Amino acid sequence: MISYKKYTLDNGLRVLMHEDRSTTLAAMNILYNVGSRDEDPGSTGMAHLFEHLMFGGTAQIPDYDKQLLLAGGENNAFTNTDITNYYLTLPAENIETAFWLESDRMNLIDFSQRNLDIQKSVVIEEYKQRYLNQPYGDAMLLMRPLAYRIHPYRWPAIGMDISHIHDVTLDKVREFFFTHYAPNNAILTLTGNFRTREAVRMAKKWFGRIERRNVKPVDRPAEPEQTEARSLEVEKDVPADALYKAWHTVPRAGNDFYTLDLITDLLAGGESGRLYNKLVRQKKLFSEINAYITSDIDPGIALLHGRLMKDVDIRSAEEAVLKVIDELKEKPPSSHEMEKVRNKYESSNVFANTSILNKAVNLSFFELTGNPDLINTEVDLYRKTSRSMVTEAARKYFDPASCSTLYYRSSRDQK
Amino acid sequence: MIKPPVRPVTPGRIPEAVALKLDNGIPVFLIEAGTEDVIRIDFTFDAGQAWENRPLTASAVNRMLTEGSQNFSSSKLNRTLDFHGAFYNLYCDRDRAGILVFFLSKHVEKILELAREILFLPVFPEREFKAQMKKRLRWFLVNRDKVANIAMDQFYESVFGKEHPYGKQVVQEDFKNLSRDCLADFHVRHYTPGRLAVVISGRIHKDTVPLLNRFFGALRPQAADVTRSGYELKASEIKRVHIEKKGALQTAIRIGSPAINKLHPDYPGLKIVDVILGGYFNSRLMKNIREEKGLTYGIHSIITSALLSGFKVISTEVSKKNTPKATDEICREIELLRRVAVEKDELEVVRNYMLGEMVRMFDGPFALAESFRSVWDFGLDNSYYYRLVRKIKTIEPDEITALATTYYNIDDMYQITAG
């Protein structure tokens, strides 16, 4: 049981606090409610580039990293389609340094052309390193626009194209900051060894002075229902063929989220998952296969991908995959198998709570979805998922007409 | 607003592991910590790559441990572990190999029963073995497509030698040259009670030790007839190697050399030198090559210990056209470290960063167990960490220059590129 307190400042900043006296550390997480789904299609990758700029210093504190290091701290950040999330840990007695640093850069960042230019090059190298210079690294760059036609999930957080990152101007950066970085658009979570009363005092002292900003809600087009199967075939210089399939699912806060999560666990949760057992171990069609659902605020996808063994035909491999999925539609899993995936979830949840940093990140995210209690109650929602719910959801969501398929072929002679 | 005062970062006493022995002498270390009812067990054997004479042997044996045992098929083994919500990692390092299991404390009995099957009763079924090798060959081909791996593998070969298991590069044929019998033989010799240690951390269930004795305490400690790999460590004469990768957008750079390991008295000081150069986010290499020139997404330097030798290596990926520029800058930073005394201000940052790291290294049951292993492997104990803390607090700029001059000589360093 994770007990936490919530306090909202006058400027709209939500503060969540969870005391954990078993550690000498404290963690601070700041979630900004802005991700790549808030971007303009002509200027994608902005939220992520901005994350890089947040380390460029302010007029008050030109060297964020150095100051945190002097207090024994460590930090990082990530940007995804929905959020930009900054986190740090430090010895608990220096927690006020975290308030000082994070409130300062929420207040006003120092924008310079030089820093913008350098971070653009860094992000472009990141783009190459993670997406373009890896075998299959661009698969999700291809899958997203296949599965999403209109919704901003059609581009990844790093951006649709390198040229978008090139073209960002200082004016755009400034505008982005003032429309999205605001106390009333952020969630601050503290976990670790501190007193809640003290944390509230420090939150008021450091963040209370920042004024509420005019955060314009972004009007995002809803993705229309997909009624026809889509596919794309590419041939690239990779060692083996790979298969990618996506089906439209539900938002993170949607009713069937837990059932769908358990379905992908039944399919691909570890080596005892059905796909692994049948298609890797028994039939030897794939060298690896995986499936999961995205945890997105807007309706997400269930994604399946596998790499083929030598001399296996990609269409027959696909048929074999669909057969495994169809079994779930036809016959409910045994009680024992259901118990297995529920136990596995329960255990991974306990493990997630062994880290103060995880707890801070998760509490922030649950607060964003509207229900921070979920950090404690989700286990029951998984527990309540029944065998018939699995069959129903499998039929409803794993519909061939709402599926997008990428055939990622190898141009090489198979060794 | 006034900057809040910063308290000096002070790593406290490190909780000592409780050491005991099972009835047959297997050493067990217990580290009680944490708030959740979870346990991490590390079954670790003297069975890493250093003990193999044929590439892939040690790692293939390790991977096959969960592919079927006397009483469980591979599917049943995995199904049972999953049913009990357990997670496991099989691992095979340069020196040691084994399995790490994470599970809820209440399942300790079942997990230990399965662990005995996995570790001491595997049968290496021919069919599973063949499938496993084919599958691993596919993984290998994908990994060898990444410039980072191509450069790293060549770096190890250059630094440790073409033949020694620390350096020998795996090639496609190696996957065909292994046999099931050869794995079974390696297993019999190396996965023995006499070569095993068990490190347990978390909220340790009170029945854990009696259960360990029940499942492992009666196994007979055979006198194993084993020797390390017959090959010698031998660094290459050729200092610069480039491997061409057609169509690559970036070049992976690896610059480094063999180094002393944890057993050497200079090691703590050298660790600090390495951090200044490239061991943290604000390091000189990061500042220069990423934050000032924007040449890369990341550049890191690390010094690593293995039993027979250590090594230090600087790693980065840059656009092909920027490779000479990045390499020159790396060499320039090394020269600076040798010639110019570190400023007080910078040293203060490094001291605090490293002390903060040392607090994190002992926070919680999992971190404690990892930190325990990384000294125990070398026959050291927590006094190594206290020595390191003292060195971090007291090292002076002239000692840093002296260490850099002794250990960082650009002419001795290997420069490997792939791209």
Interface residues (C-beta under 8 A of the other chain):
Chain A: D20 S22 T23 T24 L25 D65 K66 Q67 L69 L70 A71 G72 G73 E74 T89 L90 P91 E93 N94 E96 T97 F99 W100 D104 D117 I118 Q119 K120 S121 V122 V123 E125 E126 K128 Q129 R130 L132 N133 Q134 P135 Y136 W206 R209 D237 V238 P239 A240 G269 G270 E271 S272 N277 V280 R281 K284 S287 E288 R307 M309 K310 H336 E339 K340 V341 N343 K344 E346 S347 S348 V350 F351 N353 T354 S355 K415
Chain B: M1 K3 P4 V6 R7 V9 G12 A33 G34 T35 E36 D37 V38 T66 S74 S75 N78 R79 L81 D82 F83 H84 G85 A86 F87 F102 F103 L104 A131 K134 K135 R138 W139 L141 V142 R144 D145 K146 V147 Q172 K246 G247 A248 L249 Q250 Y280 F281 N282 R290 E291 E292 K293 G294 L295 T296 Y297 G298 E317 V318 S319 E348 V349 N352 Y353 L355 G356 E357 V359 R360 D363 G364 P365 F366
